């Protein structure tokens, strides 16, 4: 076992809200029949922000990252959209550090943003599992995802496009918004 070149520290949940979507439960208030619900084809919005961070006495490059995950069950243009039995709004933040020498693996900011956001997603995913485990519609788990679209090259290409058209989201997910460079 070796230490990973990207390290997560000081993680904190800044917002945690998971509630039953009353519009999605039967009229009699009973538990929905599909208690093994997965979030396939549910629109999941993400917002990612990153800013330089200082950690005196700790070598390496540091960024403060935030990830917000929202499931609001708003209808979209997708014809096969499904709705979650829960409304979710969770945000986590953390200082993420690239150890000295990590630059041989690629652009440091890309390494921190892509991998750090994945680490935050995992923490939020676990929180959703824990919170929904004892809720009426049963436990749900956010899907496994990757954040390669957050690489600097992809962000710059998106910024160069004219803002006339809204980017098309991947099936089941809304496009991630990024801030900071």
Secondary structure as a PSIPRED ss2 file (coil, helix, strand):
# PSIPRED VFORMAT (PSIPRED V4.0)

   1 X C   1.000  0.000  0.000
   2 X C   1.000  0.000  0.000
   3 X C   1.000  0.000  0.000
   4 X C   1.000  0.000  0.000
   5 X C   1.000  0.000  0.000
   6 X E   0.000  0.000  1.000
   7 X E   0.000  0.000  1.000
   8 X E   0.000  0.000  1.000
   9 X E   0.000  0.000  1.000
  10 X E   0.000  0.000  1.000
  11 X E   0.000  0.000  1.000
  12 X E   0.000  0.000  1.000
  13 X E   0.000  0.000  1.000
  14 X E   0.000  0.000  1.000
  15 X E   0.000  0.000  1.000
  16 X E   0.000  0.000  1.000
  17 X E   0.000  0.000  1.000
  18 X E   0.000  0.000  1.000
  19 X E   0.000  0.000  1.000
  20 X E   0.000  0.000  1.000
  21 X C   1.000  0.000  0.000
  22 X H   0.000  1.000  0.000
  23 X H   0.000  1.000  0.000
  24 X H   0.000  1.000  0.000
  25 X C   1.000  0.000  0.000
  26 X C   1.000  0.000  0.000
  27 X C   1.000  0.000  0.000
  28 X C   1.000  0.000  0.000
  29 X C   1.000  0.000  0.000
  30 X C   1.000  0.000  0.000
  31 X C   1.000  0.000  0.000
  32 X C   1.000  0.000  0.000
  33 X C   1.000  0.000  0.000
  34 X C   1.000  0.000  0.000
  35 X C   1.000  0.000  0.000
  36 X C   1.000  0.000  0.000
  37 X C   1.000  0.000  0.000
  38 X C   1.000  0.000  0.000
  39 X C   1.000  0.000  0.000
  40 X C   1.000  0.000  0.000
  41 X C   1.000  0.000  0.000
  42 X E   0.000  0.000  1.000
  43 X C   1.000  0.000  0.000
  44 X E   0.000  0.000  1.000
  45 X E   0.000  0.000  1.000
  46 X E   0.000  0.000  1.000
  47 X E   0.000  0.000  1.000
  48 X E   0.000  0.000  1.000
  49 X E   0.000  0.000  1.000
  50 X E   0.000  0.000  1.000
  51 X E   0.000  0.000  1.000
  52 X E   0.000  0.000  1.000
  53 X C   1.000  0.000  0.000
  54 X C   1.000  0.000  0.000
  55 X C   1.000  0.000  0.000
  56 X C   1.000  0.000  0.000
  57 X C   1.000  0.000  0.000
  58 X C   1.000  0.000  0.000
  59 X C   1.000  0.000  0.000
  60 X C   1.000  0.000  0.000
  61 X E   0.000  0.000  1.000
  62 X E   0.000  0.000  1.000
  63 X E   0.000  0.000  1.000
  64 X E   0.000  0.000  1.000
  65 X E   0.000  0.000  1.000
  66 X E   0.000  0.000  1.000
  67 X E   0.000  0.000  1.000
  68 X E   0.000  0.000  1.000
  69 X E   0.000  0.000  1.000
  70 X E   0.000  0.000  1.000
  71 X E   0.000  0.000  1.000
  72 X C   1.000  0.000  0.000
  73 X C   1.000  0.000  0.000
  74 X C   1.000  0.000  0.000
  75 X C   1.000  0.000  0.000
  76 X C   1.000  0.000  0.000
  77 X C   1.000  0.000  0.000
  78 X C   1.000  0.000  0.000
  79 X C   1.000  0.000  0.000
  80 X C   1.000  0.000  0.000
  81 X C   1.000  0.000  0.000
  82 X E   0.000  0.000  1.000
  83 X C   1.000  0.000  0.000
  84 X C   1.000  0.000  0.000
  85 X C   1.000  0.000  0.000
  86 X E   0.000  0.000  1.000
  87 X E   0.000  0.000  1.000
  88 X E   0.000  0.000  1.000
  89 X E   0.000  0.000  1.000
  90 X E   0.000  0.000  1.000
  91 X E   0.000  0.000  1.000
  92 X E   0.000  0.000  1.000
  93 X E   0.000  0.000  1.000
  94 X E   0.000  0.000  1.000
  95 X E   0.000  0.000  1.000
  96 X E   0.000  0.000  1.000
  97 X E   0.000  0.000  1.000
  98 X E   0.000  0.000  1.000
  99 X C   1.000  0.000  0.000
 100 X C   1.000  0.000  0.000
 101 X C   1.000  0.000  0.000
 102 X H   0.000  1.000  0.000
 103 X H   0.000  1.000  0.000
 104 X H   0.000  1.000  0.000
 105 X H   0.000  1.000  0.000
 106 X C   1.000  0.000  0.000
 107 X C   1.000  0.000  0.000
 108 X H   0.000  1.000  0.000
 109 X H   0.000  1.000  0.000
 110 X H   0.000  1.000  0.000
 111 X H   0.000  1.000  0.000
 112 X H   0.000  1.000  0.000
 113 X H   0.000  1.000  0.000
 114 X H   0.000  1.000  0.000
 115 X H   0.000  1.000  0.000
 116 X H   0.000  1.000  0.000
 117 X H   0.000  1.000  0.000
 118 X H   0.000  1.000  0.000
 119 X H   0.000  1.000  0.000
 120 X H   0.000  1.000  0.000
 121 X H   0.000  1.000  0.000
 122 X H   0.000  1.000  0.000
 123 X H   0.000  1.000  0.000
 124 X H   0.000  1.000  0.000
 125 X H   0.000  1.000  0.000
 126 X H   0.000  1.000  0.000
 127 X H   0.000  1.000  0.000
 128 X H   0.000  1.000  0.000
 129 X H   0.000  1.000  0.000
 130 X H   0.000  1.000  0.000
 131 X H   0.000  1.000  0.000
 132 X H   0.000  1.000  0.000
 133 X C   1.000  0.000  0.000
 134 X C   1.000  0.000  0.000
 135 X C   1.000  0.000  0.000
 136 X C   1.000  0.000  0.000
 137 X C   1.000  0.000  0.000
 138 X C   1.000  0.000  0.000
 139 X C   1.000  0.000  0.000
 140 X C   1.000  0.000  0.000
 141 X C   1.000  0.000  0.000
 142 X C   1.000  0.000  0.000
 143 X C   1.000  0.000  0.000
 144 X C   1.000  0.000  0.000
 145 X C   1.000  0.000  0.000
 146 X C   1.000  0.000  0.000
 147 X C   1.000  0.000  0.000
 148 X H   0.000  1.000  0.000
 149 X H   0.000  1.000  0.000
 150 X H   0.000  1.000  0.000
 151 X C   1.000  0.000  0.000
 152 X H   0.000  1.000  0.000
 153 X H   0.000  1.000  0.000
 154 X H   0.000  1.000  0.000
 155 X H   0.000  1.000  0.000
 156 X H   0.000  1.000  0.000
 157 X H   0.000  1.000  0.000
 158 X H   0.000  1.000  0.000
 159 X H   0.000  1.000  0.000
 160 X H   0.000  1.000  0.000
 161 X C   1.000  0.000  0.000
 162 X C   1.000  0.000  0.000
 163 X C   1.000  0.000  0.000
 164 X C   1.000  0.000  0.000
 165 X C   1.000  0.000  0.000
 166 X C   1.000  0.000  0.000
 167 X C   1.000  0.000  0.000
 168 X C   1.000  0.000  0.000
 169 X C   1.000  0.000  0.000
 170 X C   1.000  0.000  0.000
 171 X C   1.000  0.000  0.000
 172 X C   1.000  0.000  0.000
 173 X E   0.000  0.000  1.000
 174 X C   1.000  0.000  0.000
 175 X C   1.000  0.000  0.000
 176 X C   1.000  0.000  0.000
 177 X E   0.000  0.000  1.000
 178 X E   0.000  0.000  1.000
 179 X E   0.000  0.000  1.000
 180 X C   1.000  0.000  0.000
 181 X C   1.000  0.000  0.000
